[in-house]
Amino acid sequence: MDFWGAQQVEDPKKLGEFLIEAAKKAGNTPLKFSYHKFNPHGITGILLLAESHIAFHSWPEFDYLAIDIFTCGKKTFPEKALRYLKQKLKPKKIKVLKIERGKI
């Protein structure tokens, strides 16, 4: 997902909270959250899931946040995570690219 004009993209702890809740809403099992805050700005973070991961990269100087949800299983619903993140981050513009992997 590409978010432009999203709120709270410079708060790694808040972003971590949002990712954990988004993962739960999608039927995933959060394991561990880790991030790195760059100087002067920007954050990269990852939430490890039992079913894979959710990662984000922020570029505040471009008012841009990239979020990748990589998950597997028939009991997970990444679209629910997307809806929750849109609600919490309130981006002005969104672009979503869905890629199905591992299918023959």
N, C-alpha and C positions, 0 to 999 in steps of 0.2 A: 504494500500500500504506500502511496505517496500522499502526504498531507502537506498542504501549504496553509499558512496562517493559523496553525494550531496553537492552543494555549498550553502553558506550563511545560514547554519543551526544554527549559533550563533547570528543571527540578528533578534530579535523578531519583530521589526517593519517592516522589509523587508518581513519576513514570513507572517505577517498579511496582508500586501499589496498584496502579491501573493495569499493568500487564498481568499481575497475579490474579486480580479479579476477572479480567477478560478471559484468562486461561480457564478459570473455574467455570465461568458461564458457558464456555465452549466444550465443557466436558473433559478438560485436560487436568493432569495432576502436576502442579508446580513443585519443583524440587529445590532450585537455588537461583537467586538473582545476583548478578554481578554487573558492575558498570565502571567506566572510566570517564572522568570529566576532563576535557582538554582545556588548555590555556591559550587564548583568552576565552574561548567559548566552544560549545559543542559537546555532545555526550554520545558514547557508544555503550549499549547495554545488551545483556542477554538474560533471558529467563529460561533455564533448563527445565524441560518437562519430561515426565516419564514417557511421553509420546513423541518427543523431539525437542523443539525450542521455539521461542519467539525472540527476535532480535530487533533493535532499533538503532538508528544513527541520526543525530540531529545536526543541522547546519543552520543555527539561528541567524547568521548573517544573510542567508537566502530565504529565511522564514519557511524552512523546509524540514520535514521529518519523514524518514523512511522506516517502515515497519515490515518485517518479514515474519509470517506465521508458517512454520513448517511442522506439520503434524501428520499423524497416521492413525488408522483405526476406524472402524465403522461406528464408534460411539463418540467421536469428536466432531465438533461443528465449528470450524474457524469463522464462518460467517457471523456467528453469535459474538465472537470476540471482536470482530470488525465493528459490529453495531455498537457494542459497549464502548470501544475506543473512540468512535465518532461522537458518541454522546458526551464523553468525559473531556476530550481534547478540543471539541468544537472547531474543526478545521474549516476554513473558508472554501477550500477546493480539495477534491479527492480524486485520485486515480487508483484503480484497483486492477491488478493483473493476477489472474488465477492460472497456476501451472499445475497440472496433474503429473506427478512423477511416479516412476516405477511400474507403469502399466505397459503391457505389451500390446 
